[in-house]
Amino acid sequence: MKKLLATAATAAVLSSANVMAMSDSPDTGYTETKYPIVLVHGFLGFDSLAGVDYFYKVAETLQADGAEVYTATVSNTNYPEYRGEQLLEQIEQILAVTGAEKVNLIGHSHGSPTSRYVASVRPDLVASVTGISGVNKATPVADTLMAWSEDQAAFGALFEAAIGTLSYAIDFLSGANQELDVMASVGSMTTEATEAFNAQHPGGIPATDCGEGDYEYSGVRYYSWAGNKPVTNVLDPLEFVTATFSSFFPAGVENDGFVGSCAAGLGMIIRNDFAMNHLDEVNQALGIHSLTDTDPLTVFRTHANRLKQAGL
């Protein structure tokens, strides 16, 4: 993150580097929350790549009806604690620019534990955390890949090289220039690692397998939603990814192709049965999603209004 120089230059730095805000053009006020919304990307994520936002058209949609929205950039592969410290730095800069006291964090996938870390160590700066199919209670995908990597050296080397290349390519093409660690990132999403993380940062984590967690913890409100359909639209060129990873889940376990629907629970569960896969949840690829369920952008708009009605 570029160091902020002075008040006059701060907004320009935020919009040109790792924190990007949409232009302010409130219309109806439907999404006009009290505190700024900060979107936090997940594993192998980015703010914008080749002109395409990770949260595709989400910021524009929320901003059009009054929300102040920022997209944070953290390492696309690394520990949630490391990513969380990067996010915390950007939050402090956003607060300095806007004069707001807190932010509403919305994290997708690995962005959920990243956001939860910040809420745990600096609850005074966070009004709410919303996890979108967050890796809050691990994923069999990470458990399996790490087990294969540890048991078979050749597979481990190939896996690290392949995902590492993709991670560095995303970092370079998005202009993020962050510290990357593929195996740390995948390892942090295993059952053993998430249990340890949750013990240190318990806010919003359900006590039961498919239940809700505390709606409020240390003054921070917690929400979540998730999908349960790995394949939703045959026209989506990226559905082979979620279709492939869904095979890592035990029979009968509902999932979105990367995270179990129940395992994504955090605080108040809005829904965990949207007809969405892991990419649909952030309106990818390029807005292609199921034609028989709620538009992902509508889910974001409704949630922003939910935050507004809660005084957040």
C-alpha positions in Angstrom: 0.0 0.0 0.0 1.4 3.4 -0.9 2.0 5.6 2.1 -0.5 8.4 2.4 1.2 11.8 2.0 -1.4 14.5 2.9 -5.1 15.0 3.1 -5.3 16.5 -0.4 -3.5 13.5 -1.9 -5.1 10.8 0.2 -8.2 10.3 -2.0 -6.0 10.0 -5.1 -3.8 7.4 -3.5 -6.7 5.3 -2.3 -8.4 5.3 -5.8 -5.2 4.6 -7.7 -3.5 1.9 -5.6 -4.7 -0.9 -3.4 -8.0 0.6 -2.2 -10.4 1.7 -4.9 -13.7 3.6 -4.4 -16.4 4.1 -6.9 -17.6 7.7 -7.7 -20.2 9.0 -5.3 -23.6 9.2 -7.1 -26.4 8.4 -4.6 -29.8 7.9 -6.1 -32.5 6.4 -3.8 -30.5 6.0 -0.6 -31.6 2.4 -0.4 -28.0 1.2 0.1 -26.7 4.2 1.9 -25.2 2.7 5.0 -23.9 4.8 7.9 -20.4 3.4 7.5 -18.4 2.7 4.3 -18.6 -0.8 2.9 -15.2 -2.5 2.2 -15.2 -5.5 -0.1 -12.5 -8.1 0.6 -11.5 -10.6 -2.0 -10.7 -14.3 -1.5 -8.1 -16.8 -2.5 -6.5 -16.0 -5.8 -8.5 -12.8 -5.8 -7.8 -9.2 -6.9 -9.4 -5.8 -7.0 -9.5 -5.5 -10.8 -7.9 -7.6 -13.4 -7.8 -6.6 -17.1 -10.6 -4.2 -16.4 -12.8 -6.8 -14.7 -13.5 -6.4 -11.0 -13.4 -9.4 -8.7 -16.8 -8.3 -7.2 -18.2 -7.9 -10.7 -20.4 -4.7 -10.8 -21.1 -5.0 -7.1 -19.5 -1.7 -6.1 -21.2 0.2 -8.9 -24.6 -1.3 -8.0 -24.3 -0.4 -4.3 -22.8 3.0 -5.0 -25.7 3.9 -7.4 -28.1 3.9 -4.5 -26.0 5.8 -2.0 -23.4 3.4 -0.5 -19.8 4.4 -0.2 -17.8 1.4 -1.4 -14.2 0.5 -1.3 -12.4 -2.6 -2.6 -9.4 -3.6 -0.7 -6.4 -5.4 -2.1 -4.7 -8.0 0.0 -2.3 -10.8 -1.0 -4.1 -13.3 -3.2 -2.4 -16.1 -1.4 -1.2 -15.9 2.3 -2.3 -16.5 5.9 -5.6 -14.8 6.9 -3.6 -13.0 9.7 -1.1 -11.6 7.1 -3.9 -10.6 4.8 -5.8 -9.2 7.8 -2.9 -6.9 8.7 -2.8 -5.6 5.1 -6.6 -5.0 5.3 -6.3 -3.2 8.6 -3.8 -0.8 7.2 -6.2 0.0 4.3 -9.1 0.4 6.7 -7.2 3.0 8.7 -6.5 4.9 5.6 -10.2 4.8 4.5 -11.3 6.1 7.9 -8.7 8.9 7.7 -10.1 9.9 4.3 -13.8 9.6 5.0 -13.9 10.7 8.6 -16.0 7.6 9.4 -15.5 5.8 12.7 -16.0 2.3 11.4 -16.4 0.2 8.3 -18.7 -2.7 7.2 -16.5 -5.5 5.9 -17.9 -7.9 3.3 -15.5 -10.8 2.6 -15.8 -13.6 0.1 -14.3 -17.0 0.6 -10.8 -16.5 2.3 -11.9 -12.8 2.6 -14.2 -13.9 5.5 -11.5 -15.1 7.9 -9.4 -12.1 6.7 -12.2 -9.7 7.8 -12.8 -11.7 11.0 -9.2 -11.2 12.0 -9.5 -7.4 11.7 -12.8 -7.4 13.7 -11.1 -9.5 16.4 -8.0 -7.4 16.8 -9.6 -4.0 16.2 -13.3 -4.3 16.9 -13.4 -0.5 17.5 -12.9 0.0 13.7 -15.5 -2.6 12.5 -19.3 -2.2 12.5 -20.0 -5.5 10.8 -18.5 -8.5 9.1 -20.4 -10.3 6.4 -19.0 -13.6 5.1 -20.0 -14.7 1.6 -19.3 -18.5 1.5 -16.5 -17.8 3.9 -14.0 -20.5 4.7 -15.0 -20.3 8.3 -14.9 -24.0 9.2 -12.5 -25.3 6.6 -13.1 -26.9 3.2 -12.4 -30.5 2.0 -10.7 -29.0 -1.0 -7.9 -27.7 1.2 -7.8 -30.8 3.4 -7.4 -33.0 0.4 -4.9 -31.0 -1.5 -2.7 -30.5 1.5 -2.9 -34.2 2.4 -1.8 -35.1 -1.2 1.0 -32.6 -1.1 2.3 -34.0 2.2 2.0 -37.6 1.1 3.3 -37.3 -2.4 6.3 -35.0 -2.8 6.0 -34.9 -6.6 2.3 -33.8 -6.4 3.2 -31.2 -3.8 5.9 -29.7 -5.9 3.7 -29.6 -9.0 0.7 -28.2 -7.1 2.8 -25.4 -5.5 4.4 -24.6 -8.8 1.1 -24.5 -10.7 -0.9 -22.5 -8.2 2.1 -20.3 -7.4 2.5 -19.4 -11.1 -1.2 -18.4 -11.2 -0.9 -16.5 -8.0 2.1 -14.5 -9.2 0.4 -13.9 -12.6 -2.7 -12.5 -10.9 -0.6 -10.3 -8.6 1.4 -8.9 -11.6 -1.5 -8.4 -13.9 -3.6 -6.7 -11.2 -0.7 -4.5 -10.2 -1.1 -5.6 -6.5 2.6 -6.3 -5.8 1.9 -8.2 -2.6 3.7 -10.9 -0.6 2.4 -14.3 -1.7 2.5 -17.8 -0.1 0.4 -20.5 -1.8 0.9 -23.3 0.7 0.3 -21.0 3.7 -2.9 -19.9 2.1 -4.2 -23.4 1.3 -3.0 -24.7 4.6 -4.9 -22.0 6.5 -8.2 -23.4 5.1 -7.7 -26.9 6.4 -9.7 -28.3 9.3 -6.8 -28.2 11.7 -5.8 -24.6 10.9 -9.4 -23.2 10.9 -10.1 -24.8 14.3 -7.0 -23.1 15.7 -7.9 -19.8 14.0 -11.5 -19.9 15.3 -10.2 -20.5 18.9 -8.3 -17.2 18.7 -11.0 -15.3 16.7 -14.4 -16.8 17.7 -16.6 -13.8 16.8 -19.7 -15.1 14.9 -18.6 -18.7 14.6 -21.5 -21.2 15.1 -21.1 -23.7 17.9 -22.9 -26.4 15.9 -22.3 -27.8 12.4 -25.0 -25.9 10.6 -26.2 -23.4 13.1 -25.9 -19.7 13.5 -23.2 -17.9 15.6 -23.5 -14.9 17.8 -25.2 -12.0 16.0 -23.0 -9.6 17.8 -19.6 -10.1 19.4 -17.4 -7.4 20.9 -19.7 -4.8 19.4 -19.3 -6.2 15.9 -22.4 -7.6 14.0 -21.9 -10.8 12.0 -23.8 -12.0 8.9 -23.3 -14.6 6.2 -24.8 -16.2 3.1 -23.7 -19.0 0.7 -24.7 -21.0 -2.3 -25.3 -24.7 -2.7 -25.1 -25.3 -6.4 -21.6 -26.0 -7.9 -23.1 -25.9 -11.5 -25.7 -23.2 -12.3 -25.3 -22.1 -15.9 -23.6 -24.1 -18.7 -22.7 -20.9 -20.4 -20.3 -20.0 -17.6 -16.8 -20.9 -18.8 -15.5 -21.2 -15.2 -18.0 -23.7 -14.0 -15.6 -26.6 -14.7 -13.6 -25.3 -11.7 -16.5 -25.5 -9.2 -17.7 -28.7 -10.8 -14.3 -30.3 -10.3 -13.8 -29.2 -6.7 -17.3 -30.2 -5.7 -16.1 -33.8 -6.1 -13.9 -33.3 -3.1 -16.9 -33.2 -0.8 -18.5 -36.2 0.8 -21.7 -37.4 -0.8 -24.7 -35.5 0.5 -22.8 -32.4 1.7 -24.2 -29.3 0.1 -21.5 -27.0 -1.3 -20.9 -24.3 -3.8 -18.0 -26.0 -5.4 -15.4 -24.8 -2.9 -17.0 -24.3 0.5 -19.7 -26.3 2.3 -22.9 -24.4 2.7 -23.1 -25.2 6.4 -19.4 -24.6 7.0 -19.8 -21.0 5.6 -22.1 -20.0 8.5 -21.2 -16.9 10.4 -23.5 -14.9 12.8 -26.9 -14.4 11.3 -27.3 -16.6 8.3 -29.2 -14.8 5.6 -29.4 -17.9 3.4 -27.1 -20.8 2.7 -29.1 -22.3 -0.1 -28.8 -19.8 -2.9 -28.6 -21.4 -6.3 -25.1 -20.1 -6.8 -21.6 -21.5 -7.1 -18.5 -20.0 -5.5 -18.0 -17.6 -8.4 -21.7 -16.7 -8.8 -21.6 -15.3 -5.3 -19.5 -12.4 -6.5 -21.3 -12.2 -9.8 -18.7 -14.0 -11.8 -18.0 -14.9 -14.5 -19.0 -11.6 -15.9 -22.5 -11.8 -14.4 -23.4 -15.3 -15.7 -25.4 -17.1 -13.1 -28.5 -19.1 -12.6 -31.6 -17.8 -14.3 -33.9 -19.4 -11.7 -32.7 -17.8 -8.5 -31.9 -14.3 -7.1 -29.5 -12.1 -9.0 -26.3 -11.9 -6.9 -26.4 -8.1 -7.2 -29.8 -8.0 -5.7 -28.5 -10.0 -2.7 -25.8 -7.4 -2.2 -28.3 -4.5 -2.5 -30.7 -6.1 0.0 -27.9 -6.7 2.4 -26.6 -3.1 2.2 -30.2 -2.0 3.0 -30.2 -4.5 5.9 -27.0 -2.9 7.3 -28.6 0.5 6.8 -31.7 -0.5 8.7 -29.5 -1.8 11.5 -27.9 1.6 11.8 -24.6 0.3 10.4 
